[in-house]
Amino acid sequence: MWNLFSYVASVHSLLSAPAKRVIISDEEKALQDGYIQAAAEEDLLVVSPYTRRPHLLDLTNLTKSQTYLAKALTRLSPLTHAYATVPYVKAFNWDVVFGSLAAAVKADGFSWTEQFFFIVVFRSQVPPSTDRSHLAELDKKAHMEAMASGGLFKYWFGVPDHDGRNLATCIWRRCEDAAPGSSGEGHKAAMRATINMYSEWHIERFKLVISDNAKQWNIVPWTD
């Protein structure tokens, strides 16, 4: 059974990083050209705002199709400043992401067969005056735990708007990967530090379906 509160711990500290951007971080801007080779190792991919080795995705643990998707997701960026409140499917540049995926598999002659993936969305609101600076390290530790568990292809979080509303999202290989990735001490520490911070929060879960040859995609509510 997927542990809701354990996973909330992994995203409770998403609002912790001081913002130097309105929508897109410096790291995400760098990712627009594809993906970053970290530490001169081509098998390590930056999949979050954190760029040090423990936060990187090891592509050698993925199938070929999963590697294609992970690289395509490095292009993910919001389409609107209102990403915290608009429907999830309208918040990001999905057409760009999956257009790049389709182009890559076609160029390589790779046979992509229809498959699905697991998405978690965390929407929250905190008082705009809330001090979140102390949570940065907690978030990093929680993210390292999630990466060590395997199966996390993308981690993205925004900046609170003028009402303190924000959105964070994780894209996982499958639902089962999210449970062990969100039960470590880093996640528990984040939960304890932020349990009373939010004036409002809720979780959304989706299924990402990518058709044969990656020609079509769909994001629909997840059902157990």
N, C-alpha and C positions, 0 to 999 in steps of 0.2 A: 504494500500500500504506500503510495507516495505521501511523504510526510510534509504537509503544508507548512507547518511552523518551522521546521528545519530549513525548508527552502526560503521562507521569508527571511530567515536569518542571513542567508547569503546575499539578499538584496536590500536588507535594512540599511546598510551603510553606503548605498549607491550615491546618496546625496552628499557624501563626505568630501569628495575631491573639490578643492577650490576651483571655480570656473575661470578659465582664461578665454572663453569662447561663448558665443551665443548658442550655436547649434553644433558645430563640428570641432572636435579637439584637434590639436596639432598632430597627434598620432594618427587620427582618422584621415586627416588631410594627406598625410604621407602614404596612407594605404590606398588612396584613390587610383594609383597607377598599378595596382595589383596586390602585391604582398611584399613585406619586408623580410629580407634574409637576415636573421639575427645571429650574431656571433659567427658570421661567415658559414653558417650551417643551413643548407638549403632545405633541410627537412624540418625546420622549426618555423612556425608561422605566428605572427602577431595577430591575435584575435580579440584584443581588448585594449583599453587605454594603457595597460601595463606592458612594458616592453622588455623587461628583464627575463632571463631564461626560465625561471620557475613558472612564469605566467604564459609561456608559449605553448602552442599546440604541436605535438610531435606527430608529423604526418606519417611516420613509419608505422604507427599504430592504427592507421585508417585504411579502408579499402580505397581503390582507385576512384570510385564514384564519390565517396565521402571527401576525399582530397580535393576533387573538383569543386564540390560545394563549399568547403571551407575557404578555398581561395576566392570563390565568387563572393562570399559573404564579407570579404574585406572591403568591398565596395559599398557596403550598407551605410546609408546616411539619411537623416530625416529630410522630408520634403517641406516641412512647415515648422514654424516656431511653436505651433499649437500641438505638437506631437503628444503632449501629456494628456490631451483631452479628446482628440479626434479618434475615430475608429482605427484600430491597429493597422489594418491593411492599407489605410490611407496615410499613415504616418511616415513611411519610409519609401525609398526608391526601389521597390521590388522589381520593377521592369528592368532597371539597369542591372541589378544583381543577377536575375535569371536570364537576361539577355546575354550577359558575359558568360554564364554557365553554358548556355546552349551553343554559343560561338566556340567555346573552348573544346567541348566534346566533339563538335562537328569537325573542327580543324584537326583534331587528333585522330579522328575516325573511331572514337570510343563509343561503344554501344551502351548507352544509358537506358536502364529499364526503370519503369515506374516504381517509386518508393516514397516513403513518408518519414517525417522527422517531427520532433517534439519542441514546441515553443512555449515558454513561460513569460508572461508580462506582469510586471509589478507597477501599479499606479499608486501614487501616494500624494499626500498633502501634509506639509508641516508649516507651522507659523514662520513667516519670512524672517523673523528675527532669530530663529534657532541657530545656535552655534554647532556646526557639523565638522569643524576642523579636526577634532580629535578622533574622528572615525576613519580617517584615510588609511591608517595602518591596519585597522581591523578589516576593512574591505579588501585590502591586498592579501592578507592572510587567508581570508575566506575564499578569494579567487584562486589562490595557489592550491588550496585543498580541492576545489572543484576541478582544476586542471589535472591534478594528480590522479583523480578518479577516472579520468578519460571520458570522452564523448561530448565535451562541451565545445561546440564549433564557433560560437560567437557570444560575446558579452558586451552589451552596450548600455550606457546610461547617460541621461541628459542633465540639464541644469534646471533647477526649480524656476518656474515662471514667477510673475509678480504676486501671484496668490499662493506661492509655495507648492504648486503642483508639479509633479515630475513623473517620468516614465523610465523604467529600466526593462531590459529584455535579455533572455538567454535562449539560444537555439542549441538544442541537444540532439545527439544521434538518436536517442530513443528515451521514452519516459523513464525506463528503469535506470538509466544513467544518472538521473537527477537526484535520486534518493541517496546513494552513497556519496555523491558529490556535495551534499549539503548537510552532512551529519558530523563534521569534524569540530574540533575545539574552536577554530577560528570563527566558524559560523555561530556557534553557541555564544561566544564572547560578543559578537556583533549583535545578537539578539538581546542579550542582557543589557548592552549599552544603549539600545535604541527602543526598547519595548514600549516606552511611554512617550516617545518623540512625536509620533504621528497623530494628527487630528483625524486623519482618514487614510485608509489604504485598502486595496483589494487586489486579488490575483486573477489573471485570465490565463487560460491554457488553450493552445491551438495545435492543430495538426497541419503541417506543411506538406502538401502533396505535389510532387514533381513528376510529370508524365514521361512516357517513353521519349527518348532523344532530347529530353529537357525542353520540349517545345511549349509546354503549358505548365502553369503552376496554379495552386489554389491554397488559400489559408482559411481553414474552417474550424469551428469550435471543437475542442478535444472531448471525446466521450470515452469513458472507461469501459 
